[in-house]
Amino acid sequence: MKLLLIILSILIGGRAEFDKTVHDFGTITQADGPQKCVFTITNKGDEPLTILSAISSCGCTNVRWTRSSLAKGEKGQVEATFTNEDGPFPFDKTITVYLSDIKKPVVLHLRGVVK
């Protein structure tokens, strides 16, 4: 996992670093209700970094993110809530994150199994 984060940091120009790119909820039930997780991003570059948008792959995942620019060393968040209204099924939802001055978006994953 650490190697994946290092590679991801290199691919996005070393300007940004996510604490993780995959969150696994494990096995959950519908009775557990909505499931939340947070991805933390750190600005490793010298210039301010802004999360321009974060788009979920479906309507079952709601996304909020830090709207202010992050100075060097500052941290921001992408918070995802999986509504967990349907099931049973395994799921792998994505959140595509667009960052200022970085050409390729970062794709985050939410995984798990609804029993």
Biopython code that builds the backbone (N, CA, C, O; Angstrom):
import numpy as np
from Bio.PDB.StructureBuilder import StructureBuilder

atoms = [
    (1, "MET", "N", (0.827, -1.185, 0.000)),
    (1, "MET", "CA", (0.000, 0.000, 0.000)),
    (1, "MET", "C", (0.871, 1.249, 0.000)),
    (1, "MET", "O", (0.587, 2.201, -0.727)),
    (2, "LYS", "N", (1.929, 1.256, 0.808)),
    (2, "LYS", "CA", (2.834, 2.409, 0.867)),
    (2, "LYS", "C", (3.460, 2.661, -0.494)),
    (2, "LYS", "O", (3.589, 3.810, -0.917)),
    (3, "LEU", "N", (3.855, 1.582, -1.192)),
    (3, "LEU", "CA", (4.439, 1.714, -2.519)),
    (3, "LEU", "C", (3.449, 2.346, -3.477)),
    (3, "LEU", "O", (3.826, 3.198, -4.281)),
    (4, "LEU", "N", (2.177, 1.941, -3.406)),
    (4, "LEU", "CA", (1.144, 2.513, -4.264)),
    (4, "LEU", "C", (1.015, 4.012, -4.024)),
    (4, "LEU", "O", (0.858, 4.770, -4.981)),
    (5, "LEU", "N", (1.078, 4.456, -2.779)),
    (5, "LEU", "CA", (0.975, 5.884, -2.463)),
    (5, "LEU", "C", (2.180, 6.648, -2.983)),
    (5, "LEU", "O", (2.037, 7.784, -3.436)),
    (6, "ILE", "N", (3.357, 6.054, -2.928)),
    (6, "ILE", "CA", (4.556, 6.695, -3.464)),
    (6, "ILE", "C", (4.438, 6.839, -4.979)),
    (6, "ILE", "O", (4.734, 7.900, -5.529)),
    (7, "ILE", "N", (4.010, 5.783, -5.647)),
    (7, "ILE", "CA", (3.826, 5.824, -7.099)),
    (7, "ILE", "C", (2.788, 6.870, -7.469)),
    (7, "ILE", "O", (2.994, 7.643, -8.405)),
    (8, "LEU", "N", (1.672, 6.904, -6.743)),
    (8, "LEU", "CA", (0.626, 7.891, -7.011)),
    (8, "LEU", "C", (1.172, 9.301, -6.843)),
    (8, "LEU", "O", (0.874, 10.177, -7.655)),
    (9, "SER", "N", (1.956, 9.532, -5.818)),
    (9, "SER", "CA", (2.546, 10.850, -5.575)),
    (9, "SER", "C", (3.443, 11.264, -6.738)),
    (9, "SER", "O", (3.435, 12.425, -7.146)),
    (10, "ILE", "N", (4.213, 10.323, -7.271)),
    (10, "ILE", "CA", (5.080, 10.607, -8.414)),
    (10, "ILE", "C", (4.241, 10.923, -9.638)),
    (10, "ILE", "O", (4.550, 11.864, -10.369)),
    (11, "LEU", "N", (3.180, 10.152, -9.876)),
    (11, "LEU", "CA", (2.333, 10.362, -11.044)),
    (11, "LEU", "C", (1.647, 11.717, -11.037)),
    (11, "LEU", "O", (1.401, 12.283, -12.102)),
    (12, "ILE", "N", (1.334, 12.245, -9.873)),
    (12, "ILE", "CA", (0.676, 13.553, -9.825)),
    (12, "ILE", "C", (1.690, 14.653, -9.517)),
    (12, "ILE", "O", (1.362, 15.688, -8.937)),
    (13, "GLY", "N", (2.930, 14.394, -9.926)),
    (13, "GLY", "CA", (3.950, 15.414, -9.890)),
    (13, "GLY", "C", (4.526, 15.692, -8.515)),
    (13, "GLY", "O", (5.198, 16.706, -8.327)),
    (14, "GLY", "N", (4.282, 14.823, -7.554)),
    (14, "GLY", "CA", (4.810, 15.043, -6.229)),
    (14, "GLY", "C", (4.167, 16.215, -5.503)),
    (14, "GLY", "O", (4.607, 16.590, -4.417)),
    (15, "ARG", "N", (3.137, 16.790, -6.091)),
    (15, "ARG", "CA", (2.482, 17.960, -5.502)),
    (15, "ARG", "C", (1.458, 17.595, -4.450)),
    (15, "ARG", "O", (1.165, 18.392, -3.559)),
    (16, "ALA", "N", (0.915, 16.402, -4.546)),
    (16, "ALA", "CA", (-0.153, 16.002, -3.634)),
    (16, "ALA", "C", (0.064, 14.565, -3.197)),
    (16, "ALA", "O", (0.589, 13.741, -3.946)),
    (17, "GLU", "N", (-0.350, 14.281, -1.967)),
    (17, "GLU", "CA", (-0.222, 12.919, -1.457)),
    (17, "GLU", "C", (-1.488, 12.563, -0.688)),
    (17, "GLU", "O", (-1.870, 13.260, 0.252)),
    (18, "PHE", "N", (-2.133, 11.481, -1.090)),
    (18, "PHE", "CA", (-3.308, 10.969, -0.379)),
    (18, "PHE", "C", (-2.859, 9.955, 0.663)),
    (18, "PHE", "O", (-1.904, 9.213, 0.433)),
    (19, "ASP", "N", (-3.534, 9.916, 1.801)),
    (19, "ASP", "CA", (-3.198, 8.933, 2.830)),
    (19, "ASP", "C", (-3.561, 7.520, 2.394)),
    (19, "ASP", "O", (-2.984, 6.547, 2.879)),
    (20, "LYS", "N", (-4.518, 7.410, 1.476)),
    (20, "LYS", "CA", (-4.932, 6.120, 0.917)),
    (20, "LYS", "C", (-5.711, 6.410, -0.351)),
    (20, "LYS", "O", (-6.203, 7.523, -0.539)),
    (21, "THR", "N", (-5.827, 5.424, -1.220)),
    (21, "THR", "CA", (-6.645, 5.577, -2.423)),
    (21, "THR", "C", (-7.788, 4.565, -2.439)),
    (21, "THR", "O", (-8.655, 4.616, -3.311)),
    (22, "VAL", "N", (-7.789, 3.647, -1.474)),
    (22, "VAL", "CA", (-8.846, 2.640, -1.358)),
    (22, "VAL", "C", (-9.312, 2.593, 0.090)),
    (22, "VAL", "O", (-8.502, 2.548, 1.015)),
    (23, "HIS", "N", (-10.635, 2.605, 0.272)),
    (23, "HIS", "CA", (-11.197, 2.354, 1.599)),
    (23, "HIS", "C", (-12.096, 1.137, 1.489)),
    (23, "HIS", "O", (-13.035, 1.124, 0.694)),
    (24, "ASP", "N", (-11.810, 0.111, 2.287)),
    (24, "ASP", "CA", (-12.594, -1.123, 2.283)),
    (24, "ASP", "C", (-13.468, -1.154, 3.535)),
    (24, "ASP", "O", (-12.964, -1.233, 4.655)),
    (25, "PHE", "N", (-14.786, -1.091, 3.330)),
    (25, "PHE", "CA", (-15.721, -1.146, 4.450)),
    (25, "PHE", "C", (-15.877, -2.563, 4.995)),
    (25, "PHE", "O", (-16.460, -2.755, 6.062)),
    (26, "GLY", "N", (-15.363, -3.550, 4.276)),
    (26, "GLY", "CA", (-15.541, -4.938, 4.689)),
    (26, "GLY", "C", (-16.969, -5.376, 4.431)),
    (26, "GLY", "O", (-17.607, -4.909, 3.488)),
    (27, "THR", "N", (-17.467, -6.264, 5.258)),
    (27, "THR", "CA", (-18.843, -6.748, 5.123)),
    (27, "THR", "C", (-19.748, -5.917, 6.022)),
    (27, "THR", "O", (-19.511, -5.788, 7.223)),
    (28, "ILE", "N", (-20.795, -5.354, 5.410)),
    (28, "ILE", "CA", (-21.768, -4.530, 6.132)),
    (28, "ILE", "C", (-23.161, -5.031, 5.801)),
    (28, "ILE", "O", (-23.335, -5.801, 4.857)),
    (29, "THR", "N", (-24.147, -4.607, 6.562)),
    (29, "THR", "CA", (-25.544, -4.924, 6.261)),
    (29, "THR", "C", (-26.285, -3.627, 5.991)),
    (29, "THR", "O", (-25.809, -2.549, 6.346)),
    (30, "GLN", "N", (-27.444, -3.726, 5.366)),
    (30, "GLN", "CA", (-28.256, -2.536, 5.131)),
    (30, "GLN", "C", (-28.642, -1.868, 6.451)),
    (30, "GLN", "O", (-28.760, -0.645, 6.524)),
    (31, "ALA", "N", (-28.835, -2.676, 7.487)),
    (31, "ALA", "CA", (-29.209, -2.143, 8.798)),
    (31, "ALA", "C", (-28.111, -1.250, 9.386)),
    (31, "ALA", "O", (-28.380, -0.453, 10.284)),
    (32, "ASP", "N", (-26.875, -1.378, 8.886)),
    (32, "ASP", "CA", (-25.771, -0.538, 9.366)),
    (32, "ASP", "C", (-25.926, 0.915, 8.934)),
    (32, "ASP", "O", (-25.275, 1.804, 9.481)),
    (33, "GLY", "N", (-26.793, 1.152, 7.950)),
    (33, "GLY", "CA", (-27.031, 2.517, 7.485)),
    (33, "GLY", "C", (-25.882, 3.055, 6.650)),
    (33, "GLY", "O", (-24.976, 2.310, 6.275)),
    (34, "PRO", "N", (-25.920, 4.363, 6.357)),
    (34, "PRO", "CA", (-24.875, 4.979, 5.539)),
    (34, "PRO", "C", (-23.486, 4.790, 6.156)),
    (34, "PRO", "O", (-23.320, 4.816, 7.375)),
    (35, "GLN", "N", (-22.506, 4.602, 5.293)),
    (35, "GLN", "CA", (-21.123, 4.384, 5.719)),
    (35, "GLN", "C", (-20.253, 5.532, 5.221)),
    (35, "GLN", "O", (-20.298, 5.888, 4.043)),
    (36, "LYS", "N", (-19.462, 6.109, 6.121)),
    (36, "LYS", "CA", (-18.617, 7.250, 5.762)),
    (36, "LYS", "C", (-17.138, 6.885, 5.852)),
    (36, "LYS", "O", (-16.735, 6.032, 6.642)),
    (37, "CYS", "N", (-16.349, 7.550, 5.029)),
    (37, "CYS", "CA", (-14.897, 7.459, 5.133)),
    (37, "CYS", "C", (-14.292, 8.781, 4.672)),
    (37, "CYS", "O", (-14.934, 9.572, 3.981)),
    (38, "VAL", "N", (-13.053, 8.997, 5.066)),
    (38, "VAL", "CA", (-12.351, 10.232, 4.722)),
    (38, "VAL", "C", (-11.005, 9.886, 4.097)),
    (38, "VAL", "O", (-10.260, 9.054, 4.615)),
    (39, "PHE", "N", (-10.707, 10.540, 2.971)),
    (39, "PHE", "CA", (-9.396, 10.464, 2.341)),
    (39, "PHE", "C", (-8.720, 11.803, 2.621)),
    (39, "PHE", "O", (-9.302, 12.855, 2.355)),
    (40, "THR", "N", (-7.511, 11.777, 3.150)),
    (40, "THR", "CA", (-6.788, 13.009, 3.469)),
    (40, "THR", "C", (-5.719, 13.259, 2.413)),
    (40, "THR", "O", (-4.963, 12.359, 2.048)),
    (41, "ILE", "N", (-5.670, 14.498, 1.928)),
    (41, "ILE", "CA", (-4.679, 14.899, 0.930)),
    (41, "ILE", "C", (-3.763, 15.947, 1.550)),
    (41, "ILE", "O", (-4.217, 16.843, 2.262)),
    (42, "THR", "N", (-2.467, 15.824, 1.269)),
    (42, "THR", "CA", (-1.479, 16.784, 1.755)),
    (42, "THR", "C", (-0.814, 17.452, 0.553)),
    (42, "THR", "O", (-0.404, 16.775, -0.390)),
    (43, "ASN", "N", (-0.710, 18.780, 0.588)),
    (43, "ASN", "CA", (-0.018, 19.514, -0.470)),
    (43, "ASN", "C", (1.487, 19.395, -0.234)),
    (43, "ASN", "O", (2.018, 19.945, 0.731)),
    (44, "LYS", "N", (2.158, 18.681, -1.115)),
    (44, "LYS", "CA", (3.606, 18.486, -1.022)),
    (44, "LYS", "C", (4.374, 19.461, -1.919)),
    (44, "LYS", "O", (5.605, 19.490, -1.902)),
    (45, "GLY", "N", (3.642, 20.255, -2.698)),
    (45, "GLY", "CA", (4.290, 21.195, -3.612)),
    (45, "GLY", "C", (4.540, 22.544, -2.966)),
    (45, "GLY", "O", (4.181, 22.771, -1.811)),
    (46, "ASP", "N", (5.164, 23.441, -3.728)),
    (46, "ASP", "CA", (5.464, 24.785, -3.245)),
    (46, "ASP", "C", (4.323, 25.765, -3.491)),
    (46, "ASP", "O", (4.217, 26.781, -2.804)),
    (47, "GLU", "N", (3.473, 25.468, -4.464)),
    (47, "GLU", "CA", (2.349, 26.338, -4.827)),
    (47, "GLU", "C", (1.065, 25.849, -4.166)),
    (47, "GLU", "O", (0.952, 24.673, -3.822)),
    (48, "PRO", "N", (0.090, 26.752, -3.987)),
    (48, "PRO", "CA", (-1.206, 26.329, -3.434)),
    (48, "PRO", "C", (-1.844, 25.238, -4.303)),
    (48, "PRO", "O", (-1.679, 25.228, -5.523)),
    (49, "LEU", "N", (-2.559, 24.344, -3.671)),
    (49, "LEU", "CA", (-3.235, 23.234, -4.340)),
    (49, "LEU", "C", (-4.719, 23.314, -4.002)),
    (49, "LEU", "O", (-5.092, 23.533, -2.850)),
    (50, "THR", "N", (-5.561, 23.134, -5.018)),
    (50, "THR", "CA", (-7.009, 23.194, -4.813)),
    (50, "THR", "C", (-7.657, 21.925, -5.346)),
    (50, "THR", "O", (-7.339, 21.468, -6.444)),
    (51, "ILE", "N", (-8.558, 21.365, -4.567)),
    (51, "ILE", "CA", (-9.393, 20.266, -5.059)),
    (51, "ILE", "C", (-10.506, 20.942, -5.858)),
    (51, "ILE", "O", (-11.382, 21.587, -5.281)),
    (52, "LEU", "N", (-10.474, 20.796, -7.169)),
    (52, "LEU", "CA", (-11.441, 21.469, -8.036)),
    (52, "LEU", "C", (-12.806, 20.804, -7.975)),
    (52, "LEU", "O", (-13.835, 21.477, -7.913)),
    (53, "SER", "N", (-12.806, 19.473, -7.992)),
    (53, "SER", "CA", (-14.068, 18.733, -7.876)),
    (53, "SER", "C", (-13.771, 17.290, -7.522)),
    (53, "SER", "O", (-12.660, 16.795, -7.709)),
    (54, "ALA", "N", (-14.796, 16.631, -7.006)),
    (54, "ALA", "CA", (-14.732, 15.213, -6.672)),
    (54, "ALA", "C", (-16.070, 14.625, -7.112)),
    (54, "ALA", "O", (-17.119, 14.985, -6.579)),
    (55, "ILE", "N", (-16.025, 13.726, -8.079)),
    (55, "ILE", "CA", (-17.238, 13.201, -8.706)),
    (55, "ILE", "C", (-17.359, 11.709, -8.426)),
    (55, "ILE", "O", (-16.441, 10.937, -8.701)),
    (56, "SER", "N", (-18.512, 11.310, -7.870)),
    (56, "SER", "CA", (-18.731, 9.892, -7.567)),
    (56, "SER", "C", (-19.251, 9.168, -8.809)),
    (56, "SER", "O", (-19.828, 9.779, -9.709)),
    (57, "SER", "N", (-19.034, 7.863, -8.834)),
    (57, "SER", "CA", (-19.427, 7.050, -9.986)),
    (57, "SER", "C", (-20.917, 6.751, -10.020)),
    (57, "SER", "O", (-21.431, 6.295, -11.041)),
    (58, "CYS", "N", (-21.621, 7.002, -8.917)),
    (58, "CYS", "CA", (-23.062, 6.754, -8.927)),
    (58, "CYS", "C", (-23.746, 7.600, -7.856)),
    (58, "CYS", "O", (-23.087, 8.204, -7.009)),
    (59, "GLY", "N", (-25.054, 7.634, -7.908)),
    (59, "GLY", "CA", (-25.831, 8.420, -6.959)),
    (59, "GLY", "C", (-25.872, 7.840, -5.558)),
    (59, "GLY", "O", (-26.402, 8.473, -4.645)),
    (60, "CYS", "N", (-25.325, 6.654, -5.372)),
    (60, "CYS", "CA", (-25.326, 6.020, -4.046)),
    (60, "CYS", "C", (-24.163, 6.486, -3.181)),
    (60, "CYS", "O", (-24.041, 6.073, -2.028)),
    (61, "THR", "N", (-23.312, 7.340, -3.729)),
    (61, "THR", "CA", (-22.169, 7.855, -2.983)),
    (61, "THR", "C", (-22.165, 9.376, -3.042)),
    (61, "THR", "O", (-22.079, 9.966, -4.119)),
    (62, "ASN", "N", (-22.258, 9.999, -1.885)),
    (62, "ASN", "CA", (-22.222, 11.461, -1.802)),
    (62, "ASN", "C", (-20.819, 11.887, -1.405)),
    (62, "ASN", "O", (-20.160, 11.224, -0.604)),
    (63, "VAL", "N", (-20.367, 13.006, -1.976)),
    (63, "VAL", "CA", (-18.993, 13.450, -1.759)),
    (63, "VAL", "C", (-18.961, 14.916, -1.331)),
    (63, "VAL", "O", (-19.668, 15.760, -1.882)),
    (64, "ARG", "N", (-18.121, 15.193, -0.335)),
    (64, "ARG", "CA", (-17.805, 16.564, 0.087)),
    (64, "ARG", "C", (-16.295, 16.679, 0.128)),
    (64, "ARG", "O", (-15.600, 15.697, 0.389)),
    (65, "TRP", "N", (-15.778, 17.885, -0.132)),
    (65, "TRP", "CA", (-14.337, 18.057, -0.109)),
    (65, "TRP", "C", (-13.964, 19.453, 0.358)),
    (65, "TRP", "O", (-14.784, 20.371, 0.344)),
    (66, "THR", "N", (-12.728, 19.596, 0.768)),
    (66, "THR", "CA", (-12.191, 20.886, 1.192)),
    (66, "THR", "C", (-12.221, 21.832, 0.004)),
    (66, "THR", "O", (-11.671, 21.527, -1.054)),
    (67, "ARG", "N", (-12.857, 22.970, 0.176)),
    (67, "ARG", "CA", (-13.017, 23.929, -0.927)),
    (67, "ARG", "C", (-11.908, 24.976, -0.973)),
    (67, "ARG", "O", (-11.664, 25.563, -2.027)),
    (68, "SER", "N", (-11.245, 25.216, 0.128)),
    (68, "SER", "CA", (-10.210, 26.247, 0.148)),
    (68, "SER", "C", (-8.890, 25.697, -0.397)),
    (68, "SER", "O", (-8.641, 24.493, -0.345)),
    (69, "SER", "N", (-8.055, 26.586, -0.913)),
    (69, "SER", "CA", (-6.738, 26.191, -1.405)),
    (69, "SER", "C", (-5.867, 25.753, -0.240)),
    (69, "SER", "O", (-5.967, 26.284, 0.866)),
    (70, "LEU", "N", (-5.015, 24.778, -0.507)),
    (70, "LEU", "CA", (-4.116, 24.246, 0.511)),
    (70, "LEU", "C", (-2.710, 24.779, 0.267)),
    (70, "LEU", "O", (-2.140, 24.560, -0.802)),
    (71, "ALA", "N", (-2.157, 25.467, 1.237)),
    (71, "ALA", "CA", (-0.780, 25.943, 1.145)),
    (71, "ALA", "C", (0.168, 24.751, 1.322)),
    (71, "ALA", "O", (-0.266, 23.664, 1.702)),
    (72, "LYS", "N", (1.442, 24.952, 1.050)),
    (72, "LYS", "CA", (2.444, 23.902, 1.201)),
    (72, "LYS", "C", (2.339, 23.292, 2.597)),
    (72, "LYS", "O", (2.372, 24.002, 3.601)),
    (73, "GLY", "N", (2.213, 21.958, 2.645)),
    (73, "GLY", "CA", (2.141, 21.238, 3.914)),
    (73, "GLY", "C", (0.750, 21.116, 4.508)),
    (73, "GLY", "O", (0.540, 20.331, 5.432)),
    (74, "GLU", "N", (-0.203, 21.881, 3.992)),
    (74, "GLU", "CA", (-1.570, 21.813, 4.533)),
    (74, "GLU", "C", (-2.287, 20.564, 4.048)),
    (74, "GLU", "O", (-1.967, 19.995, 3.005)),
    (75, "LYS", "N", (-3.270, 20.161, 4.848)),
    (75, "LYS", "CA", (-4.065, 18.978, 4.536)),
    (75, "LYS", "C", (-5.508, 19.373, 4.229)),
    (75, "LYS", "O", (-6.035, 20.344, 4.772)),
    (76, "GLY", "N", (-6.125, 18.602, 3.353)),
    (76, "GLY", "CA", (-7.532, 18.741, 3.038)),
    (76, "GLY", "C", (-8.169, 17.366, 3.046)),
    (76, "GLY", "O", (-7.494, 16.359, 3.262)),
    (77, "GLN", "N", (-9.480, 17.330, 2.808)),
    (77, "GLN", "CA", (-10.173, 16.046, 2.872)),
    (77, "GLN", "C", (-11.168, 15.877, 1.733)),
    (77, "GLN", "O", (-11.747, 16.838, 1.226)),
    (78, "VAL", "N", (-11.343, 14.626, 1.354)),
    (78, "VAL", "CA", (-12.443, 14.203, 0.499)),
    (78, "VAL", "C", (-13.233, 13.229, 1.365)),
    (78, "VAL", "O", (-12.732, 12.162, 1.721)),
    (79, "GLU", "N", (-14.460, 13.593, 1.701)),
    (79, "GLU", "CA", (-15.309, 12.757, 2.555)),
    (79, "GLU", "C", (-16.379, 12.103, 1.685)),
    (79, "GLU", "O", (-17.085, 12.782, 0.939)),
    (80, "ALA", "N", (-16.492, 10.801, 1.785)),
    (80, "ALA", "CA", (-17.462, 10.050, 0.991)),
    (80, "ALA", "C", (-18.454, 9.340, 1.908)),
    (80, "ALA", "O", (-18.079, 8.782, 2.939)),
    (81, "THR", "N", (-19.725, 9.372, 1.512)),
    (81, "THR", "CA", (-20.768, 8.648, 2.231)),
    (81, "THR", "C", (-21.463, 7.708, 1.258)),
    (81, "THR", "O", (-22.114, 8.144, 0.308)),
    (82, "PHE", "N", (-21.316, 6.410, 1.509)),
    (82, "PHE", "CA", (-22.009, 5.377, 0.734)),
    (82, "PHE", "C", (-23.369, 5.195, 1.385)),
    (82, "PHE", "O", (-23.449, 4.838, 2.560)),
    (83, "THR", "N", (-24.452, 5.437, 0.629)),
    (83, "THR", "CA", (-25.796, 5.450, 1.216)),
    (83, "THR", "C", (-26.263, 4.088, 1.704)),
    (83, "THR", "O", (-27.091, 4.014, 2.612)),
    (84, "ASN", "N", (-25.746, 3.005, 1.120)),
    (84, "ASN", "CA", (-26.040, 1.649, 1.591)),
    (84, "ASN", "C", (-27.545, 1.353, 1.605)),
    (84, "ASN", "O", (-28.065, 0.783, 2.564)),
    (85, "GLU", "N", (-28.224, 1.743, 0.544)),
    (85, "GLU", "CA", (-29.677, 1.558, 0.476)),
    (85, "GLU", "C", (-30.091, 0.301, -0.275)),
    (85, "GLU", "O", (-31.244, -0.119, -0.170)),
    (86, "ASP", "N", (-29.190, -0.307, -1.024)),
    (86, "ASP", "CA", (-29.518, -1.489, -1.819)),
    (86, "ASP", "C", (-28.623, -2.644, -1.418)),
    (86, "ASP", "O", (-27.617, -2.452, -0.735)),
    (87, "GLY", "N", (-28.983, -3.823, -1.836)),
    (87, "GLY", "CA", (-28.135, -4.980, -1.550)),
    (87, "GLY", "C", (-28.962, -6.243, -1.648)),
    (87, "GLY", "O", (-30.154, -6.158, -1.944)),
    (88, "PRO", "N", (-28.412, -7.361, -1.424)),
    (88, "PRO", "CA", (-27.011, -7.624, -1.125)),
    (88, "PRO", "C", (-26.172, -7.659, -2.401)),
    (88, "PRO", "O", (-26.625, -8.129, -3.444)),
    (89, "PHE", "N", (-24.941, -7.152, -2.300)),
    (89, "PHE", "CA", (-24.022, -7.184, -3.421)),
    (89, "PHE", "C", (-22.641, -6.692, -2.977)),
    (89, "PHE", "O", (-22.523, -5.934, -2.015)),
    (90, "PRO", "N", (-21.607, -7.128, -3.685)),
    (90, "PRO", "CA", (-20.291, -6.518, -3.478)),
    (90, "PRO", "C", (-20.279, -5.188, -4.226)),
    (90, "PRO", "O", (-20.964, -5.050, -5.239)),
    (91, "PHE", "N", (-19.525, -4.222, -3.754)),
    (91, "PHE", "CA", (-19.467, -2.939, -4.461)),
    (91, "PHE", "C", (-18.046, -2.412, -4.530)),
    (91, "PHE", "O", (-17.215, -2.692, -3.666)),
    (92, "ASP", "N", (-17.788, -1.647, -5.573)),
    (92, "ASP", "CA", (-16.520, -0.939, -5.774)),
    (92, "ASP", "C", (-16.881, 0.372, -6.459)),
    (92, "ASP", "O", (-16.968, 0.435, -7.685)),
    (93, "LYS", "N", (-17.087, 1.397, -5.680)),
    (93, "LYS", "CA", (-17.481, 2.715, -6.179)),
    (93, "LYS", "C", (-16.237, 3.578, -6.317)),
    (93, "LYS", "O", (-15.275, 3.416, -5.567)),
    (94, "THR", "N", (-16.258, 4.488, -7.272)),
    (94, "THR", "CA", (-15.106, 5.355, -7.465)),
    (94, "THR", "C", (-15.470, 6.818, -7.251)),
    (94, "THR", "O", (-16.614, 7.235, -7.432)),
    (95, "ILE", "N", (-14.461, 7.577, -6.861)),
    (95, "ILE", "CA", (-14.560, 9.023, -6.753)),
    (95, "ILE", "C", (-13.390, 9.574, -7.567)),
    (95, "ILE", "O", (-12.230, 9.291, -7.268)),
    (96, "THR", "N", (-13.699, 10.353, -8.581)),
    (96, "THR", "CA", (-12.670, 10.955, -9.418)),
    (96, "THR", "C", (-12.400, 12.361, -8.908)),
    (96, "THR", "O", (-13.297, 13.203, -8.877)),
    (97, "VAL", "N", (-11.161, 12.607, -8.511)),
    (97, "VAL", "CA", (-10.780, 13.873, -7.890)),
    (97, "VAL", "C", (-9.903, 14.663, -8.862)),
    (97, "VAL", "O", (-8.876, 14.177, -9.335)),
    (98, "TYR", "N", (-10.336, 15.892, -9.146)),
    (98, "TYR", "CA", (-9.589, 16.792, -10.019)),
    (98, "TYR", "C", (-8.887, 17.838, -9.158)),
    (98, "TYR", "O", (-9.508, 18.496, -8.324)),
    (99, "LEU", "N", (-7.566, 17.979, -9.382)),
    (99, "LEU", "CA", (-6.741, 18.891, -8.598)),
    (99, "LEU", "C", (-6.166, 19.981, -9.505)),
    (99, "LEU", "O", (-5.905, 19.742, -10.684)),
    (100, "SER", "N", (-5.972, 21.171, -8.951)),
    (100, "SER", "CA", (-5.414, 22.274, -9.734)),
    (100, "SER", "C", (-4.004, 21.932, -10.224)),
    (100, "SER", "O", (-3.202, 21.343, -9.499)),
    (101, "ASP", "N", (-3.727, 22.310, -11.450)),
    (101, "ASP", "CA", (-2.402, 22.150, -12.065)),
    (101, "ASP", "C", (-1.920, 20.716, -12.189)),
    (101, "ASP", "O", (-0.737, 20.483, -12.435)),
    (102, "ILE", "N", (-2.817, 19.747, -12.024)),
    (102, "ILE", "CA", (-2.461, 18.338, -12.219)),
    (102, "ILE", "C", (-3.380, 17.796, -13.305)),
    (102, "ILE", "O", (-4.600, 17.771, -13.148)),
    (103, "LYS", "N", (-2.771, 17.358, -14.421)),
    (103, "LYS", "CA", (-3.547, 16.996, -15.606)),
    (103, "LYS", "C", (-4.441, 15.780, -15.426)),
    (103, "LYS", "O", (-5.592, 15.787, -15.863)),
    (104, "LYS", "N", (-3.920, 14.727, -14.781)),
    (104, "LYS", "CA", (-4.698, 13.494, -14.634)),
    (104, "LYS", "C", (-5.411, 13.494, -13.286)),
    (104, "LYS", "O", (-4.817, 13.825, -12.260)),
    (105, "PRO", "N", (-6.692, 13.120, -13.295)),
    (105, "PRO", "CA", (-7.400, 13.034, -12.008)),
    (105, "PRO", "C", (-6.918, 11.833, -11.197)),
    (105, "PRO", "O", (-6.329, 10.894, -11.732)),
    (106, "VAL", "N", (-7.182, 11.888, -9.911)),
    (106, "VAL", "CA", (-6.886, 10.776, -9.007)),
    (106, "VAL", "C", (-8.195, 10.030, -8.778)),
    (106, "VAL", "O", (-9.225, 10.650, -8.515)),
    (107, "VAL", "N", (-8.161, 8.717, -8.876)),
    (107, "VAL", "CA", (-9.357, 7.904, -8.679)),
    (107, "VAL", "C", (-9.258, 7.189, -7.334)),
    (107, "VAL", "O", (-8.337, 6.410, -7.087)),
    (108, "LEU", "N", (-10.227, 7.476, -6.479)),
    (108, "LEU", "CA", (-10.314, 6.845, -5.159)),
    (108, "LEU", "C", (-11.381, 5.760, -5.208)),
    (108, "LEU", "O", (-12.332, 5.866, -5.982)),
    (109, "HIS", "N", (-11.238, 4.720, -4.394)),
    (109, "HIS", "CA", (-12.182, 3.602, -4.400)),
    (109, "HIS", "C", (-12.801, 3.367, -3.025)),
    (109, "HIS", "O", (-12.134, 3.471, -1.996)),
    (110, "LEU", "N", (-14.102, 3.045, -3.039)),
    (110, "LEU", "CA", (-14.826, 2.567, -1.854)),
    (110, "LEU", "C", (-15.242, 1.142, -2.181)),
    (110, "LEU", "O", (-15.883, 0.892, -3.202)),
    (111, "ARG", "N", (-14.876, 0.211, -1.311)),
    (111, "ARG", "CA", (-15.183, -1.199, -1.568)),
    (111, "ARG", "C", (-15.847, -1.822, -0.348)),
    (111, "ARG", "O", (-15.744, -1.328, 0.774)),
    (112, "GLY", "N", (-16.527, -2.919, -0.614)),
    (112, "GLY", "CA", (-17.117, -3.682, 0.466)),
    (112, "GLY", "C", (-18.144, -4.652, -0.068)),
    (112, "GLY", "O", (-18.310, -4.817, -1.276)),
    (113, "VAL", "N", (-18.831, -5.293, 0.868)),
    (113, "VAL", "CA", (-19.896, -6.245, 0.523)),
    (113, "VAL", "C", (-21.089, -5.952, 1.421)),
    (113, "VAL", "O", (-20.969, -5.924, 2.645)),
    (114, "VAL", "N", (-22.246, -5.733, 0.792)),
    (114, "VAL", "CA", (-23.480, -5.568, 1.549)),
    (114, "VAL", "C", (-24.126, -6.941, 1.634)),
    (114, "VAL", "O", (-24.399, -7.563, 0.607)),
    (115, "LYS", "N", (-24.375, -7.421, 2.851)),
    (115, "LYS", "CA", (-25.011, -8.734, 3.062)),
    (115, "LYS", "C", (-26.475, -8.563, 3.338)),
    (115, "LYS", "O", (-27.184, -9.549, 3.542)),
]
sb = StructureBuilder()
sb.init_structure("model")
sb.init_model(0)
sb.init_chain("A")
sb.init_seg("    ")
for serial, (resi, resn, name, xyz) in enumerate(atoms, 1):
    if name == "N":
        sb.init_residue(resn, " ", resi, " ")
    sb.init_atom(name, np.array(xyz, "f"), 0.0, 1.0, " ", f" {name:<3s}", serial, name[0])
structure = sb.get_structure()
